[in-house]
Amino acid sequence: MTTSKEKIERIIRPEVRGLSAYHVPDAGGLIKLDAMENPYGWPNWLVEEWLERLRQVSLNRYPDASANALRTRMRSAMGVPDQAAVILGNGSDELIQMIIQAVAGPGQVIMAAEPTFVMYRQIAVVTGLDYAAVPLQADYSLDGDVIARALDEHRPAVVFLAYPNNPTGNLFDPDVIRAVLARAPGLVVVDEAYAPFTDESFMGKVTAYDNLLVLRTVSKMGFAGLRLGLLAGAPDWLNEIEKTRLPYNISSLNQLTGEIALAHTEVFEEQAATIRQDRAVVLAGLQALPGLTVYPSAANFILFRVPAGQAGVVHAGLKENGVLIKNLDGSAPALRDCLRVTVGRPQENAAFLAALADLL
Ligand SMILES: Cc1ncc(COP(=O)(O)O)c(C=O)c1O
């Protein structure tokens, strides 16, 4: 009799068995500064409007398959040029998956500059594609010559560049990204998940290149619980990627909630402006502590390096003091001794800095 272990080894691909599932730690009772969420909730008047309108949703019916009202709101909230097409996803994760599924085939390569958002690699491997990582420099910048050589060697179907990058927080040189766009044999996806915290963007240029796609999410803006992302690009590309979308991927509840929230972008823009100001406070607080290397950030989080071998102790010590951040030590050689903290409310940031100061 074959055991299920033997069956798993026979049936599940070795690349998949070699992966770890995306792990989300329990944050119960802790100050939650690990996941780049907006710490501010919705104002009461907006919650009331939302609850009132939820009554009108007909849950016995399928959602609007093309999510037209939400699509219009999202285009305007995210400054998508008129000539560009868009696809909405259940989070930008789902859009990354759709792009990769659309190009999947023997010998196809997905490329990203590492360290970066782990799902590019994870989805490429799960989909059975080859994955090529281009190493960032010691300061996490993207070197034009290094990526040019990698493009020529691997001929990737898709290059993902997070702008700003996660978990490093920096913006790559836009001239290097333009050079990648000119040299890449396939698509270049500029992933602007952290757009609310920077003035830099490729969205306005999305149809100026024949191989540029721009990815956005509402997660960091203030609705991580909603799961809603947007992909913008030239209609010819998006018509193909659209074929990988599952019908009704944006639920009626999501469509209505997104529509209401994005009718009030001023609320969330104000929150993002506060987070940007507080980012400077946290950065200065970290820089004032002994023994840390602190990396500048254009996002709503900050990466910092603690003295060698201390990341686990510092991470656990913060947790004992009620603060959860992300330990990146061990996830990649370039992130040795590194931790990442999300910018929270002022009192949360102060509690984090005070607990960290005690531990160093
Ligand atoms: C660069 C980047 N892209 C995409 C995502 C996924 O966001 P979403 O919540 O829209 O799936 C993240 C989440 O951390 C991210 O850091």
The ligand as an ORCA input file, in Angstrom:
! r2SCAN-3c Opt
* xyz 0 1
  C       5.632     45.223     -3.675
  C       4.345     44.568     -3.328
  N       3.502     44.242     -4.310
  C       2.321     43.652     -4.053
  C       1.949     43.346     -2.753
  C       0.630     42.636     -2.539
  O      -0.353     43.488     -2.176
  P      -1.908     43.062     -2.144
  O      -2.316     43.233     -0.744
  O      -2.571     44.004     -3.082
  O      -1.990     41.649     -2.647
  C       2.787     43.669     -1.697
  C       2.400     43.344     -0.314
  O       3.130     43.453      0.622
  C       4.024     44.296     -1.996
  O       4.899     44.612     -1.028
*
